């Protein structure tokens, strides 16, 4: 305990031993719910002090003081809880004090801190939580917490004693410090002390912060302070909060190339990708169907994607940057992203390819400070064009792509022998992710619709349509498809349906052909016919992710994202029960811009009505300036869906 205690900084010692009255004074002067409308808890101060040793081992002391503003806030603070992974971090809740609004102070007994397994789903790596019950609180009460931690926040290799808490890139330190909060913060301070021979590079993103650097003997001390942090006002469908909210990133790692070479080395030294005779036999079996280089890469990628189940359990050495060995992955037939990536690398090497792992950040940006901003592992293969190509067996089960375009505009770092800089995956042509719905239909004299419709799709849109089958048991396929149709009309009847084999996704894009009868589809009188064509009614909207956007937002402050770039082409030729002229019919509408384009129209010729709408959404991640054209393209389609046509009978 003495060793750990000496790293508590002077300001924290004062907090620990000063008279409780000083804290009570802070609580009283901090304000109440009327000063922070809409907030339930106020964080009076958040002080973090980090001491890094030459090995990279870090000791972190955190001191926080919360004030309860509302009854709801009292509920959120009645339990203090911290997540950690014992493979890489050690934590202690060292003290909890309650400052009652009436002036009394209660010190909780930390012997009552509980340590229990954290809830988990799909990944069971032994994560745990420490918790202490605070009990009943009232508005005006405050809770003071002292927390100690050593180690880091990413589960890596487990060793003995403090060795397990040293980062895998030994001698280096990094941290990613959010300076945003869901609750108002009066003051946040982050201080880190590093050896003078460990140059620290850092950058503060999406805002400003007060900073100081000073030397203290053989150490450099960096301090960052920000006051009056208000809850971050997010926008629907915006990019990840870490991309736009204030944050501090620090690292002693020299550059991305050094990280790349290190990542390559730890896996080669561990012999992660050695193929056993059983693996080589399976590779030869798979490649019997290959005629080209791309066939070989595709067949191996999809075998790993489909046959290695995503399920993470604690497998001992190799939890993190060091990938588990191919032999274990092949025998277990399960693992997380790094296991699937490692299995593919092993099989590609067994087939004679040059292949390595790569790290990426699914869902958010990697900023250009070489800290560990990664949450996902993928594969790269060098092909005959001498270029590295990205593969992701985690994200392409039952998907026709080899690299999921849901990961376009995403940063990545390859672990290759020559080293690499941070890369960015390119935009995927929207035409590679098309939805095409073509209908030939007839409005019968009683208002029923009898029509034949063909739905075809490719890329990510193909995966969305195919998911109607691959995400359900075979006996539920018809039910899943019926739900999509009945969503349009509860009276709809499927007269006939045919579909490509959903599991034979390498044969070609998905195609569904159906014949439908929908009674009372149109209002037919002696004088008028009123209806909205099925294809204009956002039929199969599951394959059009842009329709999930709320277009009421007039402008955007932050970037936003869709599932993928994509196009939609909707066409229907409708035969009417008599010759007609338009009484009301939406005019042709079109728009185009940096984000998206759309063009929709009707054409009436006697008893023949044609509907056409085509749209293109150009990116996965959009700038705020793309919103007007994106919004307009969505509005055009929604307006056609919401505007029945009115035809006069001749």
For each residue, the residues with C-beta under 8 A, 3 or more apart:
1: 4 5
2: 5 6
3: 6
4: 1 7 59 148 150
5: 1 2 8
6: 2 3
7: 4 51 59 61
8: 5 12 13 16 49 61
9: 12 13 49 61 191
10: 13 14
11: 14 15 47 49
12: 8 9 15 16 47 49 61 63 146
13: 8 9 10 16 17
14: 10 11 17 18
15: 11 12 18 23 47 63 146
16: 8 12 13 95 146
17: 13 14
18: 14 15 22 23
19: 22
20: 23 24 97 99 105
21: 24 25
22: 18 19 25 26
23: 15 18 20 26 27 65 97 99 142 144
24: 20 21 27 28 99 103 105
25: 21 22 28 29
26: 22 23 29 30 44 45 65
27: 23 24 30 44 65 67 99 142
28: 24 25
29: 25 26
30: 26 27 42 44 67 186
31: 34 35 36 42
32: 35 36 69 139 140
33: 36 37 39 69 70 139
34: 31 37
35: 31 32
36: 31 32 33 39 42 69 184
37: 33 34
38: 231
39: 33 36 42 69 70 73 183 184 231
40: 68 69 70 72 73 76 183
41: 66 67 68 69 73 76 77 183
42: 30 31 36 39 66 67 69 183 184 185 186
43: 46 64 65 66 67 181 183 184 185 186 188
44: 26 27 30 65 66 67 142 186 187
45: 26 63 64 65 185 186 187 188 189
46: 43 62 64 185 187 188 189
47: 11 12 15 62 63 64 188 189 191
48: 60 61 62 177 189 190 191
49: 8 9 11 12 60 61 62 191 192 193
50: 58 59 60 175 190 191 192 193
51: 7 58 59 60 192 193
52: 56 57 58 173 192 193 194 195 198 252
53: 56 57 58 59 195
54: 171 195 198
55: 166 170 171
56: 52 53 166 167 169 170 171 172 173
57: 52 53 150 151 162 165 166 167
58: 50 51 52 53 150 151 152 173
59: 4 7 50 51 53 148 149 150
60: 48 49 50 51 148 149 150
61: 7 8 9 12 48 49 146 147 148
62: 46 47 48 49 145 146 147 148 149
63: 12 15 45 47 144 145 146 147
64: 43 45 46 47 144 145 147
65: 23 26 27 43 44 45 142 143 144 145
66: 41 42 43 44 77 142 143 144 145
67: 27 30 41 42 43 44 140 141 142
68: 40 41 73 74 77 137 138 139 140 141 142 143
69: 32 33 36 39 40 41 42 73 139
70: 33 39 40 73 74 139
71: 74 75 138 139
72: 40 75 76
73: 39 40 41 68 69 70 76 77 139
74: 68 70 71 77 78 136 137 138 139 141
75: 71 72 78
76: 40 41 72 73
77: 41 66 68 73 74 80 134 137 143
78: 74 75 133 134 135 136 137
79: 131 132 133 134
80: 77 93 96 131 132 134 143 145
81: 129 130 131
82: 91 93 129 130 131 147
83: 118 127 128 129
84: 89 90 91 127 128 129 130 149
85: 88 89 125 126 127 128 153 154 155
86: 89 90 126 128
87: 125 126 155 156 157 158 164 319
88: 85 151 152 153 154 155 156 158 164 165 320
89: 84 85 86 149 150 151 152 153 165
90: 84 86 149 150 151 165
91: 82 84 130 147 148 149
92: 110 113 130 147 148 149
93: 80 82 96 110 113 130 132 145 146 147
94: 110 146 147 148
95: 16 107 108 110 144 145 146
96: 80 93 107 108 110 132 134 143 144 145 146
97: 20 23 105 106 107 108 143 144
98: 105 106 107 108 134 137 141 142 143 144
99: 20 23 24 27 105 141 142 143 144
100: 103 104 105 106 138 141
101: 138 139 140 141
102:
103: 24 100
104: 100
105: 20 24 97 98 99 100
106: 97 98 100
107: 95 96 97 98
108: 95 96 97 98 112 132 134
109: 112
110: 92 93 94 95 96 113 132
111:
112: 108 109 132 133
113: 92 93 110 130 131 132
114: 130 131 132
115: 128 129 130
116: 128 129 131
117: 120 126 127 128 129
118: 83 127 128 129
119:
120: 117 123 124 125 127
121:
122: 310 311 312 336
123: 120 311 312 336
124: 120 312 313 314
125: 85 87 120 155 312 313 314 319
126: 85 86 87 117 314
127: 83 84 85 117 118 120 155
128: 83 84 85 86 115 116 117 118
129: 81 82 83 84 115 116 117 118
130: 81 82 84 91 92 93 113 114 115
131: 79 80 81 82 113 114 116
132: 79 80 93 96 108 110 112 113 114
133: 78 79 112
134: 77 78 79 80 96 98 108 137 143
135: 78
136: 74 78
137: 68 74 77 78 98 134 141 143
138: 68 71 74 100 101 141
139: 32 33 68 69 70 71 73 74 101
140: 32 67 68 101
141: 67 68 74 98 99 100 101 137 138
142: 23 27 44 65 66 67 68 98 99
143: 65 66 68 77 80 96 97 98 99 134 137
144: 23 63 64 65 66 95 96 97 98 99
145: 62 63 64 65 66 80 93 95 96
146: 12 15 16 61 62 63 93 94 95 96
147: 61 62 63 64 82 91 92 93 94
148: 4 59 60 61 62 91 92 94
149: 59 60 62 84 89 90 91 92
150: 4 57 58 59 60 89 90 162 165
151: 57 58 88 89 90 164 165
152: 58 88 89 156 165 167
153: 85 88 89
154: 85 88 320 372
155: 85 87 88 125 127 319 320
156: 87 88 152 167 168 319 320 321 322
157: 87 164 168 317 318 319 320 322
158: 87 88 164 316 317 319
159: 163 164
160: 163 164
161: 164
162: 57 150 165 166
163: 159 160 166
164: 87 88 151 157 158 159 160 161
165: 57 88 89 90 150 151 152 162
166: 55 56 57 162 163 170
167: 56 57 152 156 170 172 173 174
168: 156 157 266 320 321 322
169: 56 172 253 259 262
170: 55 56 166 167
171: 54 55 56 198 252
172: 56 167 169 198 251 252 253
173: 52 56 58 167 192 194 198 200 250 251 252
174: 167 249 250 251 252 253 370 371 372
175: 50 192 248 249 250 251 371
176: 242 247 248 249 371 373
177: 48 190 224 247 248 249 250
178: 181 242 245 246 247
179: 188 204 207 209 226 229 245 246 247 248
180: 229 232 241 245 246 247
181: 43 178 184 185 229 231 232
182: 231 232
183: 39 40 41 42 43 231
184: 36 39 42 43 181 228 229 230 231
185: 42 43 45 46 181 188 228 229
186: 30 42 43 44 45 227 228
187: 44 45 46 225 226 227 228
188: 43 45 46 47 179 185 225 226 227 229
189: 45 46 47 48 223 224 225
190: 48 50 177 223 224 225 248
191: 9 47 48 49 50 221 222 223 224
192: 49 50 51 52 173 175 200 221 222 250
193: 49 50 51 52 216 219 220 221 222
194: 52 173 198 200 219 220 222 252
195: 52 53 54 198 218 219 220
196: 215 218 219 220
197:
198: 52 54 171 172 173 194 195 220 252
199: 252
200: 173 192 194 220 222 250 251 252
201: 250 251 252 369 370
202: 222 248 249 250 251 369
203: 248 249 367 369
204: 179 207 208 209 211 224 246 247 248
205: 246 247 248 249 367
206: 244 245 246 247
207: 179 204 226 245 246
208: 204 226
209: 179 204 224 225 226 246 248
210: 224 225 226
211: 204 222 223 224 225
212: 222 223
213: 220 221 222 223
214: 220 221 223
215: 196 219 220 221
216: 193 219 220 221
217:
218: 195 196
219: 193 194 195 196 215 216
220: 193 194 195 196 198 200 213 214 215 216
221: 191 192 193 213 214 215 216
222: 191 192 193 194 200 202 211 212 213 250
223: 189 190 191 211 212 213 214
224: 177 189 190 191 204 209 210 211 248
225: 187 188 189 190 209 210 211
226: 179 187 188 207 208 209 210 229 246
227: 186 187 188
228: 184 185 186 187
229: 179 180 181 184 185 188 226 246
230: 184
231: 38 39 181 182 183 184
232: 180 181 182 241 245
233:
234: 238 241 558
235: 238 553 556 557 558 560
236: 549 550 553
237: 548 549 550 560 561 562
238: 234 235 244 556 558 559 560 561
239: 243 244 364 365 558 559 560 561 621
240: 243 244 363 364 365
241: 180 232 234 244 245
242: 176 178 245 247 364 365
243: 239 240 364 365 558 559
244: 206 238 239 240 241 558 559
245: 178 179 180 206 207 232 241 242
246: 178 179 180 204 205 206 207 209 226 229
247: 176 177 178 179 180 204 205 206 242
248: 175 176 177 179 190 202 203 204 205 209 224
249: 174 175 176 177 202 203 205 367 369 371 373
250: 173 174 175 177 192 200 201 202 222 369 371
251: 172 173 174 175 200 201 202 369 370 371
252: 52 171 172 173 174 194 198 199 200 201
253: 169 172 174 258 259 370 371
254: 258 370
255: 258 259 370 421
256: 259 260 370 413 420 421 422
257: 260 261 419 420 421
258: 253 254 255 261 262 370 419
259: 169 253 255 256 262 263 370 413
260: 256 257 263 264 413 414 415 416 419 420 421
261: 257 258 264 265 415 417 418 419
262: 169 258 259 265 266 415
263: 259 260 266 267 321 357 359 413 415
264: 260 261 267 268 356 415 416 417 419
265: 261 262 268 269
266: 168 262 263 269 270 321 322
267: 263 264 270 272 273 321 322 323 342 357 415
268: 264 265 271 272
269: 265 266
270: 266 267 318 322 323 325
271: 268 274 325
272: 267 268 318 322 323 324 325 326 342 345 346
273: 267 323 325 326 342 345 346 349 355
274: 271 325 326 327 346
275: 279 280 283 326 346 347 349 350
276: 279 280 326 327 330
277: 280 281
278: 281 282 330
279: 275 276 282 283 326 327 330 346 347 350
280: 275 276 277 283 284 350
281: 277 278 284 285
282: 278 279 285 286 303 330 347
283: 275 279 280 286 287 300 347 350 351
284: 280 281 287 288
285: 281 282 288
286: 282 283 289 290 299 300 303 347
287: 283 284 290 296 299 300 351
288: 284 285
289: 286 295 299
290: 286 287 295 296 299
291: 295
292: 295 296
293: 296 297 383 384
294: 297 298 383
295: 289 290 291 292 298 299
296: 287 290 292 293 299 300 351 353
297: 293 294 300 301 348 353 381 383 389 391 402
298: 294 295 301 302 402 506
299: 286 287 289 290 295 296 302 303
300: 283 286 287 296 297 303 304 344 347 348 351
301: 297 298 304 305 344 379 391 393 396 402
302: 298 299 305 306 393 396 402 506
303: 282 286 299 300 306 307 347
304: 300 301 307 308 340 343 344 347 393
305: 301 302 308 340 393 394 396 397 398 399
306: 302 303 397 398
307: 303 304 333
308: 304 305 329 333 334 335 339 340 343 393
309: 333 334 335
310: 122 334 335 336 337 340 394
311: 122 123 334 335 336
312: 122 123 124 125 335 336 339
313: 124 125 334
314: 124 125 126 319
315: 318 319 324 328 332 335
316: 158 319
317: 157 158 322
318: 157 270 272 315 322 323 324 325
319: 87 125 155 156 157 158 314 315 316 322
320: 88 154 155 156 157 168 338
321: 156 168 263 266 267 359
322: 156 157 168 266 267 270 272 317 318 319
323: 267 270 272 273 318 338 339 341 342 345 357 377
324: 272 315 318 328 329 335 338 339 342
325: 270 271 272 273 274 318 328 329 342
326: 272 273 274 275 276 279 329 330 342 343 345 346 347
327: 274 276 279 330 331
328: 315 324 325 331 332
329: 308 324 325 326 332 333 335 339 340 342 343 346
330: 276 278 279 282 326 327 333 343 346
331: 327 328
332: 315 328 329 335
333: 307 308 309 329 330
334: 308 309 310 311 313 339
335: 308 309 310 311 312 315 324 329 332 338 339 340 342 343
336: 122 123 310 311 312 339 340 394
337: 310 340 341 376 377 378 394
338: 320 323 324 335 341 342 357 377
339: 308 312 323 324 329 334 335 336 342 343
340: 304 305 308 310 329 335 336 337 343 344 393 394
341: 323 337 338 344 345 357 358 377 378 379 392 393 394
342: 267 272 273 323 324 325 326 329 335 338 339 345 346 357 377
343: 304 308 326 329 330 335 339 340 346 347 393
344: 300 301 304 340 341 347 348 355 379 391 393
345: 272 273 323 326 341 342 348 349 355 356 357 379
346: 272 273 274 275 279 326 329 330 342 343 349 350
347: 275 279 282 283 286 300 303 304 326 343 344 350 351
348: 297 300 344 345 351 353 355 379 381
349: 273 275 345 346 352 353 354 355
350: 275 279 280 283 346 347
351: 283 287 296 300 347 348
352: 349
353: 296 297 348 349 381 382 383
354: 349 381 382
355: 273 344 345 348 349 379 380 381 382
356: 264 345 379 380 414 415 416
357: 263 267 323 338 341 342 345 377 378 379 380 414 415
358: 341 377 378 379 380 390 412 413 414 415
359: 263 321 374 376 377 378 412 413 415
360: 366 374 375 376 377 378 407 410 411 412 413
361: 364 365 366 373 374 375 376 410 411
362: 375 376 407 410
363: 240 375
364: 239 240 242 243 361
365: 239 240 242 243 361 411
366: 360 361 373 374 411 412 413 422
367: 203 205 249 373
368: 422
369: 201 202 203 249 250 251
370: 174 201 251 253 254 255 256 258 259
371: 174 175 176 249 250 251 253
372: 154 174
373: 176 249 361 366 367
374: 359 360 361 366 377 413
375: 360 361 362 363
376: 337 359 360 361 362 394
377: 323 337 338 341 342 357 358 359 360 374 394
378: 337 341 357 358 359 360 390 391 392 394 403 412
379: 301 341 344 345 348 355 356 357 358 390 391 392 393
380: 355 356 357 358 388 389 390 391 414 416
381: 297 348 353 354 355 388 389 391
382: 353 354 355 386 387 388 389
383: 293 294 297 353 386 387 389
384: 293
385:
386: 382 383
387: 382 383
388: 380 381 382 414 416
389: 297 380 381 382 383 402 403
390: 358 378 379 380 403 412 425
391: 297 301 344 378 379 380 381 402 403
392: 341 378 379 395 396 402 403 404 407
393: 301 302 304 305 308 340 341 343 344 379 396 397
394: 305 310 336 337 340 341 376 377 378
395: 392 399 404 406 407
396: 301 302 305 392 393 399 401 402 403 404
397: 305 306 393 470
398: 305 306 463 466 467 470 502 503 505
399: 305 395 396 404 460 462 463 466 505
400: 458 459 462 463 505 506 509
401: 396 404 405 459 460
402: 297 298 301 302 389 391 392 396
403: 378 389 390 391 392 396 407 425
404: 392 395 396 399 401 407 460
405: 401 408 428 432 433 459 460 564 565 620
406: 395 460 563 564 620
407: 360 362 392 395 403 404 410 425
408: 405 425 426 427 428 564 565 619 620 621
409: 424 425 426 427 619 620 621
410: 360 361 362 407 424 425
411: 360 361 365 366 422 423 424 425
412: 358 359 360 366 378 390 422 423 424 425
413: 256 259 260 263 358 359 360 366 374 420 422 423
414: 260 356 357 358 380 388 420 423
415: 260 261 262 263 264 267 356 357 358 359
416: 260 264 356 380 388 419 420
417: 261 264
418: 261
419: 257 258 260 261 264 416
420: 256 257 260 413 414 416 423
421: 255 256 257 260
422: 256 366 368 411 412 413
423: 411 412 413 414 420
424: 409 410 411 412
425: 390 403 407 408 409 410 411 412
426: 408 409
427: 408 409 565 618 619 620
428: 405 408 432 433 459 564 565 620
429: 432 565
430: 433 434 565 566 567 616 617 618
431: 434 567 616
432: 405 428 429 458 459 565
433: 405 428 430 458 459 460 461 462 564 565 566 567
434: 430 431 456 457 458 459 461 566 567 568 569
435: 455 456 457 461 465 540 543 544 566 567 568 569
436: 454 455 456 457 568 569 570 571
437: 453 454 455 535 539 540 568 569 570 571 572
438: 453 454 571 572
439: 451 452 453 454 533 534 535 571 572 573 574
440: 451 452 572 573
441: 449 450 451 452 453 533 534 572 573 574 575
442: 449 450 451 574 575
443: 447 448 449 521 522 524 529 531 574 575 576 577
444: 447 448 449 450 577
445: 524 577
446: 519 524
447: 443 444 519 520 521 522 523 524 531
448: 443 444 517 518 519 520 521 522
449: 441 442 443 444 516 517 518 521 522 531 534
450: 441 442 444 515 516 517
451: 439 440 441 442 515 516 518 534 572
452: 439 440 441 513 514 515 516
453: 437 438 439 441 513 514 515 516 534 535 539
454: 436 437 438 439 511 512 513
455: 435 436 437 465 510 511 512 514 540 543
456: 434 435 436 509 510 511 512
457: 434 435 436 461 462 464 465 466 509 510 543
458: 400 432 433 434 461 462 509
459: 400 401 405 428 432 433 434 462 463 564 566
460: 399 401 404 405 406 433 463 464 563 564 566
461: 433 434 435 457 458 464 465 543 564 566
462: 399 400 433 457 458 459 465 466 505 509 510
463: 398 399 400 459 460 466 467
464: 457 460 461 467 542 543 545
465: 435 455 457 461 462 468 510 512 540 542 543
466: 398 399 457 462 463 469 470 502 505 510
467: 398 463 464 470 471
468: 465 471 472 477 480 481 484 502 542
469: 466 472 474 477 480 499 502 503
470: 397 398 466 467 502 503
471: 467 468
472: 468 469 476 477 479 480
473: 476
474: 469 477
475:
476: 472 473 479 480
477: 468 469 472 474 480 481 502
478: 481 482 497
479: 472 476 482 483
480: 468 469 472 476 477 483 484
481: 468 477 478 484 485 494 497 512
482: 478 479 485 486 494
483: 479 480 486 487
484: 468 480 481 487 540 542
485: 481 482 488 489 492 494 514 516
486: 482 483 489 490 492
487: 483 484
488: 485 492 518 534 537 539
489: 485 486 492 518 521
490: 486
491: 518 519 520 521
492: 485 486 488 489 516 517 518
493: 516 517 518 519
494: 481 482 485 497 514 515 516
495: 515 516 517
496: 514 515
497: 478 481 494 512 513 514 515
498: 512 513 514
499: 469 502 510 511 512 513
500: 504 507 508 510 511 512
501: 504 507
502: 398 466 468 469 470 477 499 505 510
503: 398 469 470
504: 500 501 507
505: 398 399 400 462 466 502 510
506: 298 302 400
507: 500 501 504
508: 500 511
509: 400 456 457 458 462
510: 455 456 457 462 465 466 499 500 502 505
511: 454 455 456 499 500 508
512: 454 455 456 465 481 497 498 499 500
513: 452 453 454 497 498 499
514: 452 453 455 485 494 496 497 498
515: 450 451 452 453 494 495 496 497
516: 449 450 451 452 453 485 492 493 494 495 534
517: 448 449 450 492 493 495
518: 448 449 451 488 489 491 492 493 521 534
519: 446 447 448 491 493
520: 447 448 491
521: 443 447 448 449 489 491 518 531 534
522: 443 447 448 449 529 530 531
523: 447 528 529 530 531
524: 443 445 446 447 528 529 577
525: 528 529
526: 649
527: 648 649
528: 523 524 525 583 646 647 648 649
529: 443 522 523 524 525 576 577 578 580 646 647 649
530: 522 523 644 645 646 647
531: 443 447 449 521 522 523 644 645
532: 536 537 640 641 643 644 645
533: 439 441 536 537 572 574 609 611 645
534: 439 441 449 451 453 488 516 518 521 537 539 572
535: 437 439 453 539 570 571 572 611 613
536: 532 533 570 572 611 613 640 641
537: 488 532 533 534 641
538: 541 544 547 637 638 641
539: 437 453 488 534 535 570
540: 435 437 455 465 484 543 544
541: 538 544 547
542: 464 465 468 484
543: 435 455 457 461 464 465 540 568
544: 435 538 540 541 547 566 568 637
545: 464 548 562 563 564 566
546: 549 562 566 596 615 617 630 633 634 637
547: 538 541 544 634 637 638
548: 237 545
549: 236 237 546 562 630 631 634
550: 236 237 553
551: 631 634 635 638
552:
553: 235 236 550 556 627 631
554:
555: 624 627 628
556: 235 238 553 559 560 624 627
557: 235 624
558: 234 235 238 239 243 244 624
559: 238 239 243 244 556 621 622 623 624
560: 235 237 238 239 556 621 622 624 627
561: 237 238 239 620 621 622
562: 237 545 546 549 565 566 617 619 620 622
563: 406 460 545 566 620
564: 405 406 408 428 433 459 460 461 545 620
565: 405 408 427 428 429 430 432 433 562 617 618 619 620
566: 430 433 434 435 459 460 461 544 545 546 562 563 616 617
567: 430 431 433 434 435 614 615 616 617
568: 434 435 436 437 543 544 613 614 615 637
569: 434 435 436 437 613 614
570: 436 437 535 536 539 611 612 613 614
571: 436 437 438 439 535 610 611 612 613
572: 437 438 439 440 441 451 533 534 535 536 610 611
573: 439 440 441 608 609 610
574: 439 441 442 443 533 608 609 610 611
575: 441 442 443 607 608
576: 443 529 579 580 607 608 609 647
577: 443 444 445 524 529 607
578: 529 607 649 650
579: 576 606 607 649 650
580: 529 576 604 606 607 609 647 648 649 650
581: 604 647 648 650
582: 585 602 604 645 646 647 648
583: 528 646 647 648
584: 645 646
585: 582 602 604 645 646 647
586: 589 600 602 639 640 643 645
587: 601
588: 599 600 601 602
589: 586 598 599 600 601 636 639 640
590: 597 598 599 600 636
591: 597 598 599 629 632 633 636
592: 597 598 629
593: 596 597 626 628 629 630 632
594: 618 623 625 626 629
595: 617 618 619 622 626 627 628 629 630 633
596: 546 593 615 616 617 618 626 629 630 632 633 634
597: 590 591 592 593 615 616 629 633
598: 589 590 591 592 613 614 615 616 632 633 636 637
599: 588 589 590 591 612 613 614 615
600: 586 588 589 590 611 612 613 614 636 637 640
601: 587 588 589 611 612 613
602: 582 585 586 588 609 610 611 645
603: 609 610 612
604: 580 581 582 585 608 609 610 647
605: 608 609 610
606: 579 580
607: 575 576 577 578 579 580
608: 573 574 575 576 604 605
609: 533 573 574 576 580 602 603 604 605 645 647
610: 571 572 573 574 602 603 604 605
611: 533 535 536 570 571 572 574 600 601 602 640
612: 570 571 599 600 601 603
613: 535 536 568 569 570 571 598 599 600 601 636 637 640
614: 567 568 569 570 598 599 600
615: 546 567 568 596 597 598 599 633 636 637
616: 430 431 566 567 596 597 598 633
617: 430 546 562 565 566 567 595 596 630 633
618: 427 430 565 594 595 596 626
619: 408 409 427 562 565 595 622 626
620: 405 406 408 409 427 428 561 562 563 564 565
621: 239 408 409 559 560 561
622: 559 560 561 562 595 619 626 627 630
623: 559 594 626
624: 555 556 557 558 559 560 627
625: 594 628
626: 593 594 595 596 618 619 622 623 629 630
627: 553 555 556 560 595 622 624 630 631
628: 555 593 595 625 631 632
629: 591 592 593 594 595 596 597 626 632 633
630: 546 549 593 595 596 617 622 626 627 633 634
631: 549 551 553 627 628 634 635
632: 591 593 596 598 628 629 635 636
633: 546 591 595 596 597 598 615 616 617 629 630 636 637
634: 546 547 549 551 596 630 631 637 638
635: 551 631 632 638 639
636: 589 590 591 598 600 613 615 632 633 639 640
637: 538 544 546 547 568 598 600 613 615 633 634 640 641
638: 538 547 551 634 635 641 642
639: 586 589 635 636 642 643
640: 532 536 586 589 600 611 613 636 637 643
641: 532 536 537 538 637 638
642: 638 639
643: 532 586 639 640
644: 530 531 532
645: 530 531 532 533 582 584 585 586 602 609
646: 528 529 530 582 583 584 585
647: 528 529 530 576 580 581 582 583 585 604 609
648: 527 528 580 581 582 583
649: 526 527 528 529 578 579 580
650: 578 579 580 581
